[in-house]
Structures are given as C-alpha cells and as structure tokens.
Amino acid sequence: MSIATPAELKARAPEFAALSDPTVQTYLDMATEEIEPGAWGSRAKSAEILLACHKMIVLGVLNAAGSGGGGATGPVQGVKVGDVSVSYGATASLAVQLQGLDPALALSRYGLEYARLIKLAAMGGAVLDGSA
C-alpha cells in the first residue's frame, strides 16, 4: 500500500493532474514496492512520489494521455523540421553513474531528484529523519 496519495503526487507534480487517480495510484504502488519506509524515514513519501513520477515519464504515461513531455531531461534523440534534423544520444548523468545507480534515473528530473535522496539516505539515518 502506498504512503502517498494521487492528490499529493498531483500537488507536487501538476503535470500529472490530467491523469486519473487509478492510473497515478498504479505507479505509486509500483514505487512502493521499491521504497522501504523505515529506511527512508521522513523522506519516504517524497521518495515514493519522485519514483512514481519518474516511472510515469520514462514509460510515456503523460504522452499516452495526450499531455506534454513531463520533465524528461535526456537529450533530444531526434527532431526534424523541414530539411533540418537534430539527433543526440542519451547519456546518464555522471552523478548518477558515480553513485552506482540505475542510469535510467537520469532520464527525468524526478529520477535525478530521487537519486539525490538516495545519496542523502546513504549518508545515514540522521539525514533521513531530519534529526541532528
């Protein structure tokens, strides 16, 4: 069972507002499978929301719903306007690579923020629960 609600996710990431609550809940539930609330402390809800948003972007849920790109950070992989075309290869963020995390986290701004929270979690429980 997720710890965040679709309404909380939509409040933090308004580009998902047009999605149905059951769709958002599906991705929150997927994120919950990878989030251990006890290990994340007070940041568990944020981690769950970020991971759910990242998954929705990477899996193209916003595009399928007729919405915009939703914060993808990867370089352009192909655009053609008239006779001009541009293509770039996708690369993972060096910071994500150095942490030994899944390079796919670099494909969205939500994934990058999730990676930042993982780094904080690796610094110890005091950082996670806000205590000093």
Disulfide bonds with the S-S distance in Angstrom:
none
